[in-house]
Amino acid sequence: MRRLPIAIVAGHVGLTCAGSCAGASSDAPSDTSTYASSDTSAYAADASTLASSGAPPEGPTYYRDIAPILAARCTECHRSGGIAPFAISTYEEAAPFAALIARTAVERSMPPFNLDNGGGCNTYVGAPWLSEADIATLATWAQAGAPAGEITGETLESPTAWRLDRVDLTISMPAPYAPTQPIIDDYRCFIVEPDLPQDAFVTAFEVRLGRPDVVHHLTLYALDSAEDEQAAADLDAAEEGPGYTCFGDTIVPSRWLVGSGPSDRGGDLPAGTGLRIGAGRKAVLQMHYNWQNGTAPDRTVIDLKLEPVVEHEAVIARIADTKLELPPGLPAVTESNEMTMDADYTVWGVWPHMHNLGKQLRVTANHGASESCLAQVNRYQFHWQRFAFYEQPLHVLAGDTLQITCTYDTTSRDTTTRWGFGTDDEMCIGFFYITRNG
Ligand code: HEC
């Protein structure tokens, strides 16, 4: 076992995306009949198992039982004009999809959330997670042929999207940028100038994408020295147009401030914590564009809420297995790595990260004989990455051993897969939002 100090996440290890990292919406088949005509027998076994365990005697109906679940958990995306490929906000829209709705609910692939929120390994603030009862209701309803029931006439609204309650600083790309052909995955870094009169801490952020159809994800990194700022300025000057090319990497030393995956428009960081932006310092905004979705010029903006002081300064740290080597042709290849903590920390949140072959991920902390679970991913979906904050923050102590285990399906490969930023490379990372104690 290697003994490592906890690594603060810098630009060269930040969130990256393999080359096939299409935008969530681009991935969605445009022809909804693919969904509607799907074979319903595939889920029937699951549905009947669930039905026997909790179906109300008269059976669930759309208006009474289903519409409230879909409104609370689904229609913010599955409505006309939403990011999902089809709407399910009326009976006429939802009924043809009943079987698929039930299947994704049973599999827990919808609503999209990578972490297990079942309670066996933490629960997360605002987790989009169906209860077992809701899953049983959806499955029973689908199996019964999606009965409408009595029309209630009630209009059910989806919960309103989270918005920042105060904007202290807006960080904008210096100029519009049109993703260049013929790079499908265009990573572009823009130098931005918060230019704060004194140090301040980011406590919440909201991302406003210029072109949601072409942006896949973004990461904002702090530059902590004049030297690093100069290095970034040199890269910028060496290339035409705004910004510089930065595949998977800001290239210069930098520190993660804000990360936002597809469909993640921001949120509050845990109360009492924040990420520092140094007085007068610049930052780098790394945008990942997906040229397949178009080349319209984008000018994305991030609104930040700042505090002059916070109780606990946070950083993003990671545990990773950078030595992974995955033999091809196997349905489940497991890799793991360990590290020993150099000090006591409070762990507030986690962002699991693998590429397209990733299936499961687990991070545990071992204190002597006892083990605590930091993260459990049962069914990894590459497009749905984001930070999730624990309802109960965790503590790890100096000397504790952290272990990460990632499982991959390599049946689609015929050569060994290794660590890297590229399309065919893999990663195994748990990013953690931590504050140091003492
Ligand atoms: C955050 C946005 C979002 C939410 C919330 C959401 N979906 Fe989806 N859903 C999508 C997108 C986008 C797709 C297209 C596939 C993808 O990107 O994963 C999708 C795909 C689907 C599919 C097709 C999947 C397949 O395997 O073919 C079904 C069925 C579905 N969603 C049902 C639901 C149900 C039921 C809920 C609520 C319990 C829900 N979704 C909540 C965004 C969302």
Boltz pocket constraint, residues with backbone or C-beta under 6 A from the ligand:
constraints:
  - pocket:
      binder: B
      contacts: [[A, 24], [A, 25], [A, 27], [A, 28], [A, 29], [A, 35], [A, 69], [A, 70], [A, 73], [A, 74], [A, 75], [A, 76], [A, 77], [A, 78], [A, 83], [A, 84], [A, 85], [A, 97], [A, 100], [A, 101], [A, 102], [A, 104], [A, 105], [A, 110], [A, 111], [A, 112], [A, 128], [A, 130], [A, 263], [A, 383]]
      max_distance: 6.0
